[in-house]
Amino acid sequence: MRASVNRPPTPDVGDTQEKQPTLEEIINIKFIESGEKERLMELLRERLIECGWKDEMKALCRAFVKKKGRNNVTVDDLVHLITPKGRASIPDSIKAELLQRIRTFLVSAAL
């Protein structure tokens, strides 16, 4: 099939419609615009420091660097080592507190 020389090809129907944001995107925008995301991040930082989680992760990193040698470790190595252990070791009480704060925000924002 030959393209017309006089006019561009007709666009597909999907190309002309604007993409509607997903519920997740809408919620994320509300969190950022309201400043609640930053407040939750600060609360998380405080709680992780209070319970000793941050010091625990720092000690794991130092031990790994000491074992492998300072010149043989990259940031990516540390991230791959720490991420699963870090996520698994966050106390359930902190997770529950953050979840409750998120639920409260969503109810107050009527989402």
N, C-alpha and C positions, 0 to 999 in steps of 0.2 A: 504494500500500500504506500502510495506516495504522499508526502506532506504537502500541504498547500503552500504555494509561494506567496500568496497574498495575505494569509492570516496565520497566527500561531495555532498550535494544536489546542483543542478544547481540554481544559484541566479536568481532572477527575473530581467527582463530587466531594470526596474526602479532603481534597486539597483546599477547597474554598471555605470549608467550615472551620471556625477557630476551635482549638482544642480546649475542652472544658477541664478545669483543674479537678483533680481527684480529691476525695475527702481528706486523705492524708496530707496533700499539698495545702488545702484550705486550713487545716488544723495547724500545720507548721507555720503558715503565714500569720495566723492569729497569735501563736506563741511568740513569734519574733516581734510583731508589731506592738504587742502589749508589754513587752519586756519580761514576760514570765519565763521565757526560755533562759535568759541570762540569770534570773533569780534562782531557777532550779539548778542551773550549772554551779552557781556559787554555793548553794545549799549542799549539793553533792560533794563539792571540794571540801567544804568544812567537815561534813560527816566522815568522809574517808580519812581525813587527817586525824580527827578525834579518835577514830577506832584503830588507828595504827596501820591502816591498809597502805597508805602512801610509803611509809617507812619500810614495810614488808616488801613492796615492789622494788623500792630502791635497793634494798639488800640483795634481792634476787639478781638485779642487774649487775651490781658490783661483784657478786660471786661469779657470775657468768663471765664478766670481763676479766676477772682475775684468773679464771680457769683457762680461757682461750688466749689471753694476752691482749693488751690494749690495742695493738696494731692489727689484730686479726678479727676484730668485731666491728660490724656496721650497725647503724641505727635499725636497719631492716631486720638484722639478726635479733636485736633486742625486742623489737615489736613482735616478731613471730614467737619468741620465747615467752614474753610477758602477757600478751593479749589473752590467751585461753586461761592462764592461771589467774590473771587479774579479774576477769569477768566472773570466774567461778568462785573467787574468794570474797566478793562483795557481800557483806552481811545482809541477810534477809530483811532485817529490820530497816535498813536503809532503802532497800528496794521497795518495801511496803510503804514507807513514808513518802517516797517520790511518787509512787503510783497513786496514793491518796491525794497528793497535791495536784497531780495531773487530772484526776477525776473531778476534783473540786473546781479546777479551772474550766474544764469542759462544760460542767453544769452551769457555772456562772456566765460562760460565754454563749450558752444556749446552742451548743453544737450537737 
